[in-house]
């Protein structure tokens, strides 16, 4: 039987940390503007980093060793020291970026327990922030190469939505370790020939001296590219690329492939049934989202904003029906791809998650009223535009749903089809969310719930009629969701 008294031990060690009479280490942080005192025995037994540092530092005439960590903030180091001494980390009222920076500092000081705890905390409770700052997170963790939980978390997202990184403006700066980790995924949702194109693009970007015109390349130029891509080339699924694509895309760069691999590719083209010496990696799996057959059973509601009755009404509008579908005969299945409560309310989060998705519905619950406002987009949301782009369609509509004191639903179909829906420029995606001409979600605070700048026009400029009875154009929301819809498969006879 063991009696454990960790609380008292923690308090006593924090008292030791605050005792300025018996220290023998000074740590200078924040460009030497702030210093902390500590005890070498505590530091070296709690952190292998401090053990190594202290072994290599000569004490001064007072037998005190000084460690300089200029890049670390005093606020972060204060928490690090209190963790080292007392095992306590207070994260109340701190921003998520602070937690992320604290995790990086804990990793630098080789505090594995704290690093791992902060990693899991970010994944479990700060998913929206991670997705909003995805590019920063992804590059940082692979440069450090010690955050396996976050690596797996990010790669699980990228395997499903590879355009988040492959189509980003700073794709060329991706660390090779990150690129390799993606190429190793059997579930990377991208055509193999496009993966090849991106790998070549990345490799060329690492070598600015390579000629722009491939016809001018020398043997040395191909060798340079081959060396740069030596970790990537074995991970391409060459034997699952079509003959036409091999001729168009692979042959121009055949000099960067090993001779045996190229020989096997040619043989496979001519005689696909013959064995080859090269390793044939399996074709990448394709994620197929098949809707289950509709069965009568109790199930969780797919939305916290709209009901089955609302889904039936929206479905009938999509099909331009004059009467509303019954809830037992809805021809579409709605699947939630974004929830404000779960994923957060930052505009950039919308563009990160909804990029590449078509046939979506936006629904938003207005703050202080019973209003549910929304819009239907049959086209694909695209976050890759640098200039912004209006999309043309005759099928989109915006709406208000009956709810509580709102007695009647309103549907307003697009009338200016050239300005139905807008894919916002990249530089404004931190403020603008889904944009339906007369109806849009917008926030200067990077949170749709924090300011009163979401907008619903009453001038009937792009759509047939106003969907709000209020005279105000501006409103705040308490939640919003993006359901994706698809046809329900019929039961077999």
ABEGO torsion letter per residue (X at the ends): XBBBBAAAAAAAAAAAAABAAABABBBBBGGGABBBBBBAAAAAAABAAAAAAAAABBBBAAGBBBBBBAABBAAAAAAAAAAAAAGBBBABGBBAAAAAAAAAAAAAAGBAAAAAAAAAAAAAAAAAAAAAAAAAAAAAAAAAGABAAAAAAAAAAAAABAAAAAABAAAAABBAAAAAAAAABAABBBBAAAAAAAAAAAAAAABAABBABAAABBAAAAAAAAAAAAAAAAABBAAABBAAAAAAAAAAAAAABBAAAAAAAAAAAABAABBBABBBBBBBBBBBBBBBBBBBBBBBBABAABBAAAAAAAAAAAAGBABBBBAAABABBBBBABBAAAAEABAAAAAAAABGBBGBBBBBBBBGBABBBBBBBABBBBAABAAEBBBBBAABBBBBBBBEABABBBBBBBABAABABBBBBAAAAAABBBBAGABBBBBAAGBAAABAABBBBAAGAABABBABABABABBBBABBBBBBBBBBBBBBX
